[in-house]
Amino acid sequence: MVAALTEDGAIGAYADRKAALRVQILDAGADAATISLADKPAKVQGLAAKPRKRKLDHYRQTLRQAELRFGPSRLSVLLHEQLDRWPER
């Protein structure tokens, strides 16, 4: 499980590294996706300022892909609510 949730530091480009991480998480199954989603609302809720666009994009992509693969959950609804503070443009 730890390996599924750990990004590959050998992948240099942020977008590529995060895309690989999302694939890893989803391929590891619903439990890994749940853990990944559980971590994000707390991180987003505690932010005073808008995070960088690339971080928001990663969170939104993780959320969309997890919901497509495993369906919506209480955690995904919570993350949607947190991310709605910063609408996509």
N, C-alpha and C positions, 0 to 999 in steps of 0.2 A: 504494500500500500504506500509506504514512504517513497519508494522509487517512482510510483505512478504520479505522485504529487510533487515531485522534484524536477525542476527544469534542467535541461542539459546545458551546462555552462560552456560547453564546447561550441555551441551554436552562437555565433557572434551577434548577428542582427536581432534586435529586440523582437520585431514582428515575426521573424522565422522561429525564434526561440519560444515565443508564446504560442504560436500556431502548433508547434510540435508538442508543447505541454498540453494543449487542449486535446489533441489526438490521443496522447498517452492516457490522460484522465478518462476520456470517454471509452477508450478501449479496455481500461481496467474495470469498468462496470459502474453500476448505479451507486455503490458505496463510495467509490472514489469521487464521483461527480457530486454526491451529497456533501462530502467533506470539503470539496473545493468551493461549492456554493455557500456552505456554512461560514466559511472564513471571510467572504467578501462583504456581506452587509455590515458586520462590525467594523471593518476597515473603512467603508464608505461613510457610515454614520458618524464616525469620529473625526471626519475631515472638516476643517473650518473653511477651507478654500477649495475651489474646483480643482480636481486632479488633472494631470496632463491628459490630453486627448487620447494618446496611445494607451494609457491605462484604462480609461473609460471604454475605449474600443475593445480592449482585451476582455474586460468584465462583461460587456454586452455580448460579445461573441461567445464567451464561455456559457453565459446564461442561455442564449438562443440554441446553441448546439446541445446543451444538456436537456433542455425542454424538448427539442426535436427527438432526441434519442430516448429519453426516459419519461417524458411528460412533465407537466407543471407540478410544483410541490409548494408547500408552505414557504420553504426557503427561497424558491425562485420568485414567488410573489413578493416576499419581503425585499429581495434584491431589486426587483422591478421598482418598487416604491422608493427605495434609496436612490437608485439611478435616475429616477424621474426628477430629482432635484436639478439635474443638469441635462435638459432635453438634447436629443441629437439634432444636428442641423444639416 
